[in-house]
C-alpha cells in the first residue's frame, strides 16, 4: 500500500504542476495578446474618451475667463479714451 500511496502523491504533484504551468501560460498569453493590440503611441478608447471630456471641461472653464479678459480690455480702452477726451477739453 505504501508504494501505491507514493504513486498517488507523485501523480497529484504532477497534476498540480501541470495546472500551474497551464495557468501561467494562459496568463502570459493573455498579457501578450492584450499588449500587442495597440502600439505605444496609440490611445485606447477609454483614454480618447477621457481626453475628449477633459478638453470640453477645459473649454467650459476658459470661455468665461476669456470673456472677462475681453471685457476688461474693452473697459480699459474706453477709460483711456475718456481720459484723453478729458485732457483735450481741459486744454
C-alpha positions in Angstrom: 0.0 0.0 0.0 2.8 2.4 0.6 4.0 2.1 -3.0 0.5 2.9 -4.2 0.3 5.9 -1.9 3.6 7.3 -3.1 2.4 6.9 -6.7 -0.8 8.8 -5.9 1.2 11.7 -4.3 3.5 11.9 -7.3 0.6 11.9 -9.7 -1.2 14.5 -7.6 2.0 16.7 -7.6 2.4 16.3 -11.4 -1.2 17.3 -11.9 -0.8 20.4 -9.7 2.4 21.3 -11.6 0.7 20.9 -14.9 -2.2 23.0 -13.8 0.1 25.7 -12.5 2.1 25.6 -15.8 -1.1 25.8 -17.8 -2.4 28.8 -15.8 1.0 30.5 -16.2 0.9 30.0 -19.9 -2.6 31.3 -20.2 -1.8 34.4 -18.2 1.3 35.0 -20.3 -0.7 34.6 -23.5 -3.4 37.0 -22.2 -0.9 39.6 -21.3 1.0 39.3 -24.6 -2.2 39.3 -26.6 -3.6 42.4 -24.9 -0.3 44.3 -25.2 0.1 43.7 -29.0 -3.3 45.1 -29.8 -2.0 48.7 -29.9 1.3 50.4 -30.2 3.0 52.6 -27.6 1.8 55.8 -29.2 -1.8 54.8 -29.8 -4.5 55.5 -27.2 -7.3 53.2 -26.2 -11.0 54.1 -26.4 -11.1 55.0 -22.7 -8.1 57.3 -23.0 -9.6 59.0 -26.0 -13.0 59.5 -24.3 -11.2 60.8 -21.2 -9.2 63.3 -23.3 -12.4 64.5 -25.0 -14.1 65.1 -21.7 -11.1 66.9 -20.3 -10.9 69.1 -23.4 -14.6 70.0 -23.1 -14.2 70.8 -19.4 -11.2 73.0 -20.2 -13.2 74.9 -22.8 -16.0 75.4 -20.3 -13.6 76.9 -17.8 -11.6 79.1 -20.2 -14.6 80.6 -22.1 -15.8 82.8 -19.1 -12.2 83.7 -18.4 -11.6 84.8 -22.0 -14.8 86.8 -22.0 -13.8 88.5 -18.8 -10.4 89.4 -20.3 -12.1 90.8 -23.4 -14.5 92.8 -21.3 -11.6 94.2 -19.2 -9.7 95.1 -22.3 -12.7 96.9 -23.7 -13.2 98.7 -20.4 -9.6 99.8 -20.3 -9.8 101.1 -23.9 -12.9 103.1 -23.0 -11.3 104.5 -19.9 -8.3 105.6 -21.8 -10.5 107.2 -24.4 -12.3 109.1 -21.7 -9.1 110.3 -20.1 -7.8 111.5 -23.5 -11.1 113.3 -24.1 -11.0 114.9 -20.6 -7.4 116.1 -21.2 -8.4 117.6 -24.6 -11.3 119.5 -23.1 -9.2 120.9 -20.3 -6.7 122.4 -22.7 
